[in-house]
Amino acid sequence: MTPRWWATAALVALLAALALVMALRVPWASPPAPRADQVAALRELPADAVARGRAFHAALRPSTYGAMVIGLVIALALGLTPLGAALVRLAGRPFHGHWLAQALLGGLLVVSVGELVGLPFAAWRQSIVRRYGLSTQSWGGWAVDLLKAYVIGAVLGAIVLVVFYTVTHFAPRWWWAFGAVGAAGLTVLLTFVFPVLIEPVFNKFTPLSSGQLRTDLVAMADRDGVPVKDVLVADASRRTRAVNAYVSGLGPTRRIVVYDTLLREAPPAEVESVVAHELGHAKDRDVVTGTLIGALGAAAAVCALYLLGSWAGLLRRAGVDSLAEPRGVALLLAITAVAGLVAGPLQNAVSRRIEARADRHALALTHDPATFAAMQARLSQVNLGDPDPNPVEYALFASHPSTVQRMAAARAWSRSAR
């Protein structure tokens, strides 16, 4: 049997495993709360806060869609014309066109073009966030954070490019097998590494100080049977007024992180409600689920790239002989960009279902739907959220249920509890 046959079989098996994991681990059966409850929740929110949140998102909309469109156009322009291959050849010319120089320098050059074109849209977005008072960063601080993100992305990108094209160079017929294993392994590795090495680059984390709140949070975690290494406070206030909390890591690296802005803005009962939600993620092993879905999806994507890379029409448009050669990196990135846009709504749908389950866990753990609803209202007002977004933007961008859905879920839970 040929490598192409094996790649097809592997792709089918990976997609079947991915579908099985999503069917078993994602709570698809639980519908959102009734629309009548959502409308009632919307009426409870201050009208001026709702209007301000919607005005904020309306102001962001041009930069958001503009960045999406121009990013896709640049990716397609480089990937579906010989321009991308020419840039790779240009980058490798000082090294006599060596394949490794083309892979590393050419790949980074192609990525940098997209990053530079998107920079004005990022600055536009930051100016709006500053104008509405959500950002506390100076332009200098914003630029430093942006530079940090670029450096980290360049380092990770360089490693991936060198490893990937080394494998394709020495195993041109079977690179998809090694690449699939490597992509899955990298996804798992980053789950462990990100909270330990990457997050501290952007935020300083300190243990939540001793006191009644910490005692109550630790007691709640113990009561919930969730092993959490620590409860940390992130100094988010140095860049934003937004409030948030999250859980990250697996096993020895798992911790709950609370923004210092949340501690300042919300009373202890509401902080407990947010942390109860995060404990729900740990209780249901949502990080494991997300990692497994990501690993299977990454492996399947590599197999699909291999199969798609034999399409003569695409190769001819890109001016390359194979997707496995360094000059094909622009075509590879173009395919990835299109796939990302297509897969985005499904990823968001999965995330929203998982977040809704964590909400139900918080309600069951705290038995305090009133505080839960109050916290959701506070999150929306402080973070300038649109509490009831239009369906298109909800599908494209929302990784969590809307504010009115979460408040309505608290109402529905309260009725069922009674």
DRENDO-1510 file (C-alpha; in Angstrom, 1 decimal, always signed):
<recs>
REC; n; res; u; v; w
REC; 1; MET; +0.0; +0.0; +0.0 .
REC; 2; THR; +1.2; +3.5; -0.8 .
REC; 3; PRO; +1.9; +6.3; +1.7 .
REC; 4; ARG; -1.1; +8.2; +0.3 .
REC; 5; TRP; -3.3; +5.2; +1.1 .
REC; 6; TRP; -1.9; +5.1; +4.6 .
REC; 7; ALA; -2.4; +8.8; +5.1 .
REC; 8; THR; -6.0; +8.5; +4.0 .
REC; 9; ALA; -6.6; +5.7; +6.4 .
REC; 10; ALA; -4.9; +7.6; +9.2 .
REC; 11; LEU; -7.0; +10.7; +8.5 .
REC; 12; VAL; -10.2; +8.7; +8.6 .
REC; 13; ALA; -9.2; +7.1; +11.9 .
REC; 14; LEU; -8.2; +10.4; +13.4 .
REC; 15; LEU; -11.4; +12.1; +12.4 .
REC; 16; ALA; -13.4; +9.2; +13.8 .
REC; 17; ALA; -11.5; +9.4; +17.1 .
REC; 18; LEU; -12.0; +13.2; +17.2 .
REC; 19; ALA; -15.8; +12.7; +16.6 .
REC; 20; LEU; -15.9; +10.1; +19.3 .
REC; 21; VAL; -14.2; +12.3; +21.9 .
REC; 22; MET; -16.4; +15.2; +21.0 .
REC; 23; ALA; -19.5; +13.1; +21.3 .
REC; 24; LEU; -18.5; +11.6; +24.6 .
REC; 25; ARG; -16.8; +14.6; +26.3 .
REC; 26; VAL; -18.8; +17.6; +25.0 .
REC; 27; PRO; -22.3; +18.1; +26.6 .
REC; 28; TRP; -24.2; +18.6; +23.3 .
REC; 29; ALA; -27.6; +17.6; +24.8 .
REC; 30; SER; -28.0; +20.6; +27.1 .
REC; 31; PRO; -29.8; +23.4; +25.3 .
REC; 32; PRO; -29.5; +27.1; +26.2 .
REC; 33; ALA; -32.0; +28.5; +28.7 .
REC; 34; PRO; -35.4; +29.6; +27.3 .
REC; 35; ARG; -35.4; +32.8; +25.2 .
REC; 36; ALA; -38.0; +34.3; +27.4 .
REC; 37; ASP; -35.6; +34.1; +30.4 .
REC; 38; GLN; -32.9; +35.6; +28.2 .
REC; 39; VAL; -35.1; +38.6; +27.3 .
REC; 40; ALA; -36.0; +39.0; +31.0 .
REC; 41; ALA; -32.3; +39.0; +31.9 .
REC; 42; LEU; -31.5; +41.6; +29.3 .
REC; 43; ARG; -34.1; +43.9; +30.9 .
REC; 44; GLU; -32.5; +43.6; +34.2 .
REC; 45; LEU; -29.2; +45.0; +32.9 .
REC; 46; PRO; -28.8; +48.8; +33.1 .
REC; 47; ALA; -29.7; +50.3; +29.7 .
REC; 48; ASP; -26.8; +52.6; +29.6 .
REC; 49; ALA; -24.3; +49.8; +30.3 .
REC; 50; VAL; -25.9; +47.7; +27.5 .
REC; 51; ALA; -25.7; +50.6; +25.1 .
REC; 52; ARG; -22.0; +51.3; +26.0 .
REC; 53; GLY; -21.1; +47.7; +25.5 .
REC; 54; ARG; -22.7; +47.6; +22.1 .
REC; 55; ALA; -21.2; +50.9; +21.1 .
REC; 56; PHE; -17.8; +49.5; +22.1 .
REC; 57; HIS; -18.2; +46.4; +19.9 .
REC; 58; ALA; -19.5; +48.5; +17.0 .
REC; 59; ALA; -16.4; +50.6; +17.2 .
REC; 60; LEU; -14.2; +47.4; +17.3 .
REC; 61; ARG; -16.0; +45.8; +14.4 .
REC; 62; PRO; -14.2; +47.4; +11.4 .
REC; 63; SER; -10.8; +46.6; +12.8 .
REC; 64; THR; -11.8; +43.0; +13.6 .
REC; 65; TYR; -13.3; +42.2; +10.2 .
REC; 66; GLY; -10.6; +44.3; +8.5 .
REC; 67; ALA; -7.8; +42.2; +10.1 .
REC; 68; MET; -9.6; +39.0; +9.2 .
REC; 69; VAL; -10.1; +40.0; +5.6 .
REC; 70; ILE; -6.6; +41.5; +5.0 .
REC; 71; GLY; -5.0; +38.5; +6.8 .
REC; 72; LEU; -6.8; +36.1; +4.5 .
REC; 73; VAL; -6.1; +38.1; +1.4 .
REC; 74; ILE; -2.4; +38.3; +2.2 .
REC; 75; ALA; -2.2; +34.5; +3.0 .
REC; 76; LEU; -3.9; +33.7; -0.3 .
REC; 77; ALA; -1.9; +36.2; -2.3 .
REC; 78; LEU; +1.4; +34.6; -1.0 .
REC; 79; GLY; +0.2; +31.0; -1.1 .
REC; 80; LEU; -1.7; +30.8; -4.3 .
REC; 81; THR; +0.8; +32.8; -6.5 .
REC; 82; PRO; +4.5; +32.3; -7.0 .
REC; 83; LEU; +5.1; +35.4; -4.8 .
REC; 84; GLY; +5.4; +33.3; -1.6 .
REC; 85; ALA; +7.9; +30.9; -3.2 .
REC; 86; ALA; +9.9; +33.9; -4.5 .
REC; 87; LEU; +10.2; +35.3; -1.0 .
REC; 88; VAL; +11.4; +32.0; +0.3 .
REC; 89; ARG; +14.1; +31.8; -2.4 .
REC; 90; LEU; +15.1; +35.4; -1.7 .
REC; 91; ALA; +15.6; +34.6; +2.0 .
REC; 92; GLY; +17.7; +31.6; +1.3 .
REC; 93; ARG; +19.9; +33.3; -1.4 .
REC; 94; PRO; +22.6; +34.5; +1.0 .
REC; 95; PHE; +23.1; +30.8; +1.9 .
REC; 96; HIS; +23.2; +29.6; -1.7 .
REC; 97; GLY; +19.6; +28.5; -1.5 .
REC; 98; HIS; +20.2; +25.8; +1.1 .
REC; 99; TRP; +17.0; +24.1; +2.0 .
REC; 100; LEU; +17.4; +24.7; +5.7 .
REC; 101; ALA; +17.9; +28.4; +5.2 .
REC; 102; GLN; +14.9; +28.6; +3.0 .
REC; 103; ALA; +12.8; +26.7; +5.6 .
REC; 104; LEU; +13.8; +28.8; +8.5 .
REC; 105; LEU; +14.4; +32.3; +7.1 .
REC; 106; GLY; +11.9; +32.0; +4.3 .
REC; 107; GLY; +9.2; +30.7; +6.6 .
REC; 108; LEU; +9.7; +33.4; +9.1 .
REC; 109; LEU; +9.7; +36.0; +6.3 .
REC; 110; VAL; +6.4; +34.9; +4.9 .
REC; 111; VAL; +4.9; +34.9; +8.4 .
REC; 112; SER; +6.3; +38.3; +9.1 .
REC; 113; VAL; +4.6; +39.8; +6.1 .
REC; 114; GLY; +1.3; +38.8; +7.5 .
REC; 115; GLU; +2.1; +40.1; +10.9 .
REC; 116; LEU; +3.3; +43.5; +9.6 .
REC; 117; VAL; +0.2; +43.9; +7.5 .
REC; 118; GLY; -2.0; +43.1; +10.5 .
REC; 119; LEU; -0.1; +45.5; +12.8 .
REC; 120; PRO; -2.1; +48.7; +11.9 .
REC; 121; PHE; -5.4; +46.8; +12.7 .
REC; 122; ALA; -4.0; +45.8; +16.1 .
REC; 123; ALA; -3.0; +49.4; +16.8 .
REC; 124; TRP; -6.5; +50.6; +15.7 .
REC; 125; ARG; -8.0; +48.1; +18.1 .
REC; 126; GLN; -5.8; +49.2; +20.9 .
REC; 127; SER; -6.7; +52.8; +20.3 .
REC; 128; ILE; -10.4; +52.0; +20.7 .
REC; 129; VAL; -9.8; +49.9; +23.8 .
REC; 130; ARG; -7.9; +52.9; +25.3 .
REC; 131; ARG; -10.6; +55.4; +24.2 .
REC; 132; TYR; -13.3; +53.4; +26.0 .
REC; 133; GLY; -11.1; +53.1; +29.2 .
REC; 134; LEU; -10.8; +49.3; +29.2 .
REC; 135; SER; -7.0; +49.4; +28.7 .
REC; 136; THR; -4.7; +50.8; +31.3 .
REC; 137; GLN; -1.6; +50.3; +29.2 .
REC; 138; SER; +0.5; +53.1; +27.7 .
REC; 139; TRP; +1.5; +52.7; +24.0 .
REC; 140; GLY; +5.0; +51.8; +25.2 .
REC; 141; GLY; +3.7; +49.0; +27.4 .
REC; 142; TRP; +1.4; +47.7; +24.5 .
REC; 143; ALA; +4.3; +47.7; +22.1 .
REC; 144; VAL; +6.5; +45.8; +24.6 .
REC; 145; ASP; +3.8; +43.1; +25.0 .
REC; 146; LEU; +3.4; +42.9; +21.2 .
REC; 147; LEU; +7.1; +42.5; +20.8 .
REC; 148; LYS; +7.2; +39.7; +23.4 .
REC; 149; ALA; +4.4; +37.9; +21.6 .
REC; 150; TYR; +6.3; +38.3; +18.3 .
REC; 151; VAL; +9.5; +36.9; +19.8 .
REC; 152; ILE; +7.8; +33.9; +21.4 .
REC; 153; GLY; +5.9; +33.3; +18.2 .
REC; 154; ALA; +9.2; +33.5; +16.2 .
REC; 155; VAL; +11.0; +31.1; +18.5 .
REC; 156; LEU; +8.2; +28.5; +18.4 .
REC; 157; GLY; +7.7; +29.1; +14.7 .
REC; 158; ALA; +11.5; +28.6; +14.0 .
REC; 159; ILE; +11.5; +25.3; +15.9 .
REC; 160; VAL; +8.4; +24.0; +14.1 .
REC; 161; LEU; +9.8; +25.1; +10.7 .
REC; 162; VAL; +13.2; +23.5; +11.2 .
REC; 163; VAL; +11.8; +20.2; +12.5 .
REC; 164; PHE; +9.0; +20.0; +9.9 .
REC; 165; TYR; +11.2; +20.6; +6.9 .
REC; 166; THR; +14.0; +18.4; +8.2 .
REC; 167; VAL; +11.5; +15.6; +8.4 .
REC; 168; THR; +10.1; +16.4; +4.9 .
REC; 169; HIS; +13.7; +16.6; +3.5 .
REC; 170; PHE; +14.8; +13.2; +4.8 .
REC; 171; ALA; +11.4; +11.4; +4.7 .
REC; 172; PRO; +9.6; +13.0; +1.6 .
REC; 173; ARG; +7.1; +10.1; +1.3 .
REC; 174; TRP; +6.3; +9.6; +5.0 .
REC; 175; TRP; +6.7; +13.0; +6.5 .
REC; 176; TRP; +2.9; +13.2; +7.2 .
REC; 177; ALA; +3.3; +10.3; +9.8 .
REC; 178; PHE; +6.1; +11.9; +11.7 .
REC; 179; GLY; +4.4; +15.3; +11.4 .
REC; 180; ALA; +1.1; +14.0; +12.7 .
REC; 181; VAL; +2.8; +12.5; +15.8 .
REC; 182; GLY; +4.8; +15.7; +16.3 .
REC; 183; ALA; +1.8; +18.0; +16.0 .
REC; 184; ALA; -0.1; +16.0; +18.5 .
REC; 185; GLY; +2.9; +15.9; +20.9 .
REC; 186; LEU; +3.5; +19.6; +20.6 .
REC; 187; THR; -0.2; +20.3; +21.5 .
REC; 188; VAL; +0.1; +18.2; +24.6 .
REC; 189; LEU; +3.5; +19.7; +25.5 .
REC; 190; LEU; +2.3; +23.3; +25.2 .
REC; 191; THR; -0.6; +22.5; +27.6 .
REC; 192; PHE; +2.0; +21.8; +30.3 .
REC; 193; VAL; +4.6; +24.5; +29.3 .
REC; 194; PHE; +2.3; +27.4; +28.6 .
REC; 195; PRO; +1.3; +28.2; +32.2 .
REC; 196; VAL; +4.8; +27.7; +33.5 .
REC; 197; LEU; +6.9; +29.4; +30.8 .
REC; 198; ILE; +4.7; +31.6; +28.6 .
REC; 199; GLU; +2.1; +33.1; +31.0 .
REC; 200; PRO; +4.8; +34.6; +33.3 .
REC; 201; VAL; +6.2; +36.6; +30.4 .
REC; 202; PHE; +3.1; +38.7; +30.2 .
REC; 203; ASN; +1.9; +38.7; +33.9 .
REC; 204; LYS; +3.3; +38.4; +37.3 .
REC; 205; PHE; +1.6; +35.8; +39.5 .
REC; 206; THR; +1.5; +35.8; +43.2 .
REC; 207; PRO; -0.4; +33.5; +45.6 .
REC; 208; LEU; -3.7; +34.8; +46.9 .
REC; 209; SER; -2.9; +36.2; +50.3 .
REC; 210; SER; -4.1; +34.4; +53.4 .
REC; 211; GLY; -7.5; +35.4; +54.7 .
REC; 212; GLN; -11.1; +34.5; +54.7 .
REC; 213; LEU; -11.4; +34.5; +50.9 .
REC; 214; ARG; -8.5; +32.2; +50.3 .
REC; 215; THR; -9.7; +29.9; +53.1 .
REC; 216; ASP; -13.2; +29.8; +51.6 .
REC; 217; LEU; -11.8; +29.1; +48.1 .
REC; 218; VAL; -9.6; +26.3; +49.3 .
REC; 219; ALA; -12.4; +24.8; +51.3 .
REC; 220; MET; -14.7; +25.0; +48.3 .
REC; 221; ALA; -12.1; +23.2; +46.2 .
REC; 222; ASP; -11.7; +20.5; +48.8 .
REC; 223; ARG; -15.4; +20.1; +49.1 .
REC; 224; ASP; -15.6; +19.7; +45.3 .
REC; 225; GLY; -12.9; +17.1; +45.3 .
REC; 226; VAL; -10.7; +19.0; +42.9 .
REC; 227; PRO; -6.9; +18.9; +43.4 .
REC; 228; VAL; -5.6; +22.4; +42.6 .
REC; 229; LYS; -2.0; +23.2; +43.1 .
REC; 230; ASP; -2.6; +26.9; +44.0 .
REC; 231; VAL; -4.9; +29.9; +43.6 .
REC; 232; LEU; -2.9; +32.7; +42.1 .
REC; 233; VAL; -3.5; +36.4; +41.4 .
REC; 234; ALA; -2.4; +37.9; +38.1 .
REC; 235; ASP; -1.5; +41.5; +37.9 .
REC; 236; ALA; -3.9; +42.1; +35.0 .
REC; 237; SER; -4.6; +45.7; +36.2 .
REC; 238; ARG; -1.3; +46.9; +34.6 .
REC; 239; ARG; -2.8; +46.4; +31.2 .
REC; 240; THR; -6.6; +46.3; +31.5 .
REC; 241; ARG; -9.7; +47.0; +33.7 .
REC; 242; ALA; -11.4; +43.8; +32.6 .
REC; 243; VAL; -12.1; +41.1; +35.2 .
REC; 244; ASN; -11.6; +37.4; +34.6 .
REC; 245; ALA; -10.4; +34.2; +36.0 .
REC; 246; TYR; -9.3; +30.9; +34.4 .
REC; 247; VAL; -7.9; +27.5; +35.0 .
REC; 248; SER; -4.8; +26.3; +33.2 .
REC; 249; GLY; -2.3; +23.4; +33.1 .
REC; 250; LEU; -2.6; +19.7; +33.9 .
REC; 251; GLY; -1.7; +17.7; +36.9 .
REC; 252; PRO; +1.2; +19.4; +38.7 .
REC; 253; THR; +0.9; +22.6; +36.7 .
REC; 254; ARG; -2.9; +23.0; +37.2 .
REC; 255; ARG; -3.8; +26.2; +39.0 .
REC; 256; ILE; -6.7; +28.7; +39.3 .
REC; 257; VAL; -5.7; +32.2; +38.3 .
REC; 258; VAL; -7.8; +35.2; +39.4 .
REC; 259; TYR; -7.3; +38.7; +38.0 .
REC; 260; ASP; -6.4; +41.3; +40.6 .
REC; 261; THR; -9.1; +43.5; +38.9 .
REC; 262; LEU; -11.7; +40.8; +39.8 .
REC; 263; LEU; -10.7; +41.0; +43.5 .
REC; 264; ARG; -11.0; +44.8; +43.4 .
REC; 265; GLU; -14.3; +45.0; +41.5 .
REC; 266; ALA; -16.3; +42.0; +42.9 .
REC; 267; PRO; -17.4; +41.1; +46.5 .
REC; 268; PRO; -16.1; +37.8; +47.9 .
REC; 269; ALA; -19.3; +35.9; +47.1 .
REC; 270; GLU; -19.0; +36.8; +43.4 .
REC; 271; VAL; -15.3; +35.8; +43.3 .
REC; 272; GLU; -16.3; +32.4; +44.8 .
REC; 273; SER; -18.9; +32.1; +42.0 .
REC; 274; VAL; -16.3; +32.6; +39.4 .
REC; 275; VAL; -13.8; +30.2; +41.0 .
REC; 276; ALA; -16.6; +27.6; +41.3 .
REC; 277; HIS; -17.0; +27.9; +37.5 .
REC; 278; GLU; -13.2; +27.3; +37.1 .
REC; 279; LEU; -13.4; +24.3; +39.5 .
REC; 280; GLY; -16.0; +22.9; +37.2 .
REC; 281; HIS; -13.4; +22.9; +34.4 .
REC; 282; ALA; -11.0; +21.0; +36.6 .
REC; 283; LYS; -13.7; +18.6; +37.9 .
REC; 284; ASP; -14.8; +17.7; +34.4 .
REC; 285; ARG; -11.2; +17.6; +33.1 .
REC; 286; ASP; -12.0; +20.1; +30.4 .
REC; 287; VAL; -8.3; +20.9; +30.0 .
REC; 288; VAL; -7.7; +17.2; +29.2 .
REC; 289; THR; -10.6; +17.3; +26.8 .
REC; 290; GLY; -9.4; +20.4; +25.0 .
REC; 291; THR; -5.9; +19.0; +24.8 .
REC; 292; LEU; -7.1; +15.7; +23.4 .
REC; 293; ILE; -9.3; +17.4; +20.8 .
REC; 294; GLY; -6.5; +19.8; +19.9 .
REC; 295; ALA; -4.0; +16.9; +19.5 .
REC; 296; LEU; -6.3; +14.8; +17.4 .
REC; 297; GLY; -7.2; +17.8; +15.3 .
REC; 298; ALA; -3.6; +18.8; +14.7 .
REC; 299; ALA; -2.6; +15.3; +13.7 .
REC; 300; ALA; -5.6; +15.1; +11.3 .
REC; 301; ALA; -4.7; +18.5; +9.8 .
REC; 302; VAL; -1.2; +17.2; +9.0 .
REC; 303; CYS; -2.6; +14.2; +7.2 .
REC; 304; ALA; -5.1; +16.4; +5.3 .
REC; 305; LEU; -2.3; +18.7; +4.3 .
REC; 306; TYR; -0.3; +15.8; +2.9 .
REC; 307; LEU; -3.2; +14.6; +0.8 .
REC; 308; LEU; -4.2; +18.1; -0.3 .
REC; 309; GLY; -0.5; +18.9; -1.1 .
REC; 310; SER; -0.6; +16.5; -4.1 .
REC; 311; TRP; -3.3; +18.6; -5.8 .
REC; 312; ALA; -1.5; +19.7; -9.0 .
REC; 313; GLY; -3.6; +22.8; -9.5 .
REC; 314; LEU; -2.7; +24.2; -6.1 .
REC; 315; LEU; +1.0; +23.4; -6.6 .
REC; 316; ARG; +1.0; +25.0; -10.0 .
REC; 317; ARG; -0.6; +28.2; -8.7 .
REC; 318; ALA; +2.0; +28.4; -5.9 .
REC; 319; GLY; +4.8; +27.8; -8.3 .
REC; 320; VAL; +6.2; +24.8; -6.3 .
REC; 321; ASP; +6.6; +21.1; -7.0 .
REC; 322; SER; +5.6; +19.9; -3.6 .
REC; 323; LEU; +4.1; +21.1; -0.3 .
REC; 324; ALA; +7.0; +19.4; +1.5 .
REC; 325; GLU; +9.6; +21.7; +0.0 .
REC; 326; PRO; +10.5; +24.9; +1.9 .
REC; 327; ARG; +9.2; +27.0; -1.0 .
REC; 328; GLY; +5.8; +25.6; -0.3 .
REC; 329; VAL; +5.5; +27.2; +3.1 .
REC; 330; ALA; +3.3; +30.1; +1.9 .
REC; 331; LEU; +0.9; +27.6; +0.3 .
REC; 332; LEU; +0.8; +25.6; +3.5 .
REC; 333; LEU; +0.0; +28.7; +5.6 .
REC; 334; ALA; -2.7; +29.8; +3.1 .
REC; 335; ILE; -4.4; +26.4; +3.5 .
REC; 336; THR; -4.1; +26.6; +7.3 .
REC; 337; ALA; -5.6; +30.1; +7.3 .
REC; 338; VAL; -8.7; +29.0; +5.3 .
REC; 339; ALA; -9.0; +25.9; +7.5 .
REC; 340; GLY; -8.8; +28.0; +10.6 .
REC; 341; LEU; -11.7; +30.3; +9.5 .
REC; 342; VAL; -13.8; +27.3; +8.6 .
REC; 343; ALA; -13.1; +25.4; +11.8 .
REC; 344; GLY; -13.5; +28.5; +14.1 .
REC; 345; PRO; -17.3; +28.4; +14.5 .
REC; 346; LEU; -17.1; +24.7; +15.4 .
REC; 347; GLN; -14.4; +25.3; +18.0 .
REC; 348; ASN; -16.4; +28.1; +19.5 .
REC; 349; ALA; -19.5; +25.9; +19.6 .
REC; 350; VAL; -17.6; +23.2; +21.5 .
REC; 351; SER; -16.2; +25.8; +23.9 .
REC; 352; ARG; -19.6; +27.3; +24.6 .
REC; 353; ARG; -21.0; +23.9; +25.5 .
REC; 354; ILE; -18.1; +23.2; +27.9 .
REC; 355; GLU; -18.4; +26.7; +29.5 .
REC; 356; ALA; -22.1; +26.2; +30.0 .
REC; 357; ARG; -21.4; +22.9; +31.8 .
REC; 358; ALA; -19.0; +24.7; +34.1 .
REC; 359; ASP; -21.7; +27.3; +34.8 .
REC; 360; ARG; -24.0; +24.5; +35.9 .
REC; 361; HIS; -21.3; +23.2; +38.1 .
REC; 362; ALA; -20.8; +26.6; +39.7 .
REC; 363; LEU; -24.5; +26.8; +40.4 .
REC; 364; ALA; -24.7; +23.3; +41.9 .
REC; 365; LEU; -21.6; +23.9; +44.0 .
REC; 366; THR; -22.5; +27.3; +45.4 .
REC; 367; HIS; -26.4; +27.0; +45.5 .
REC; 368; ASP; -26.4; +30.7; +44.9 .
REC; 369; PRO; -28.0; +31.6; +41.5 .
REC; 370; ALA; -28.6; +35.2; +42.5 .
REC; 371; THR; -24.9; +35.8; +43.1 .
REC; 372; PHE; -24.0; +33.9; +39.9 .
REC; 373; ALA; -26.4; +36.2; +37.8 .
REC; 374; ALA; -25.0; +39.3; +39.5 .
REC; 375; MET; -21.5; +38.2; +38.7 .
REC; 376; GLN; -22.4; +37.7; +35.0 .
REC; 377; ALA; -23.9; +41.1; +34.9 .
REC; 378; ARG; -20.8; +42.6; +36.4 .
REC; 379; LEU; -18.5; +40.8; +34.0 .
REC; 380; SER; -20.5; +42.2; +31.1 .
REC; 381; GLN; -20.5; +45.8; +32.4 .
REC; 382; VAL; -16.9; +46.0; +33.4 .
REC; 383; ASN; -15.6; +44.1; +30.3 .
REC; 384; LEU; -17.8; +46.2; +28.0 .
REC; 385; GLY; -19.5; +43.1; +26.6 .
REC; 386; ASP; -22.5; +42.9; +24.4 .
REC; 387; PRO; -24.8; +40.9; +26.6 .
REC; 388; ASP; -26.9; +39.6; +23.6 .
REC; 389; PRO; -24.8; +39.6; +20.4 .
REC; 390; ASN; -26.2; +39.1; +17.0 .
REC; 391; PRO; -26.1; +35.4; +15.8 .
REC; 392; VAL; -23.4; +35.8; +13.2 .
REC; 393; GLU; -20.8; +37.4; +15.6 .
REC; 394; TYR; -21.9; +35.0; +18.3 .
REC; 395; ALA; -21.1; +32.0; +16.0 .
REC; 396; LEU; -17.8; +33.5; +14.8 .
REC; 397; PHE; -16.3; +34.9; +18.0 .
REC; 398; ALA; -18.1; +33.8; +21.1 .
REC; 399; SER; -16.2; +31.1; +23.1 .
REC; 400; HIS; -18.7; +31.5; +26.1 .
REC; 401; PRO; -22.4; +31.6; +26.3 .
REC; 402; SER; -23.8; +35.2; +26.1 .
REC; 403; THR; -24.4; +37.1; +29.3 .
REC; 404; VAL; -28.2; +36.8; +29.0 .
REC; 405; GLN; -27.9; +33.1; +28.4 .
REC; 406; ARG; -25.8; +32.7; +31.5 .
REC; 407; MET; -28.1; +34.8; +33.6 .
REC; 408; ALA; -31.1; +32.9; +32.2 .
REC; 409; ALA; -29.4; +29.6; +33.1 .
REC; 410; ALA; -29.3; +30.8; +36.7 .
REC; 411; ARG; -33.0; +31.5; +36.6 .
REC; 412; ALA; -33.7; +28.1; +35.1 .
REC; 413; TRP; -31.5; +26.4; +37.7 .
REC; 414; SER; -33.3; +28.3; +40.5 .
REC; 415; ARG; -36.7; +27.1; +39.3 .
REC; 416; SER; -35.4; +23.5; +39.0 .
REC; 417; ALA; -33.9; +23.6; +42.5 .
REC; 418; ARG; -37.1; +24.8; +44.0 .
</recs>
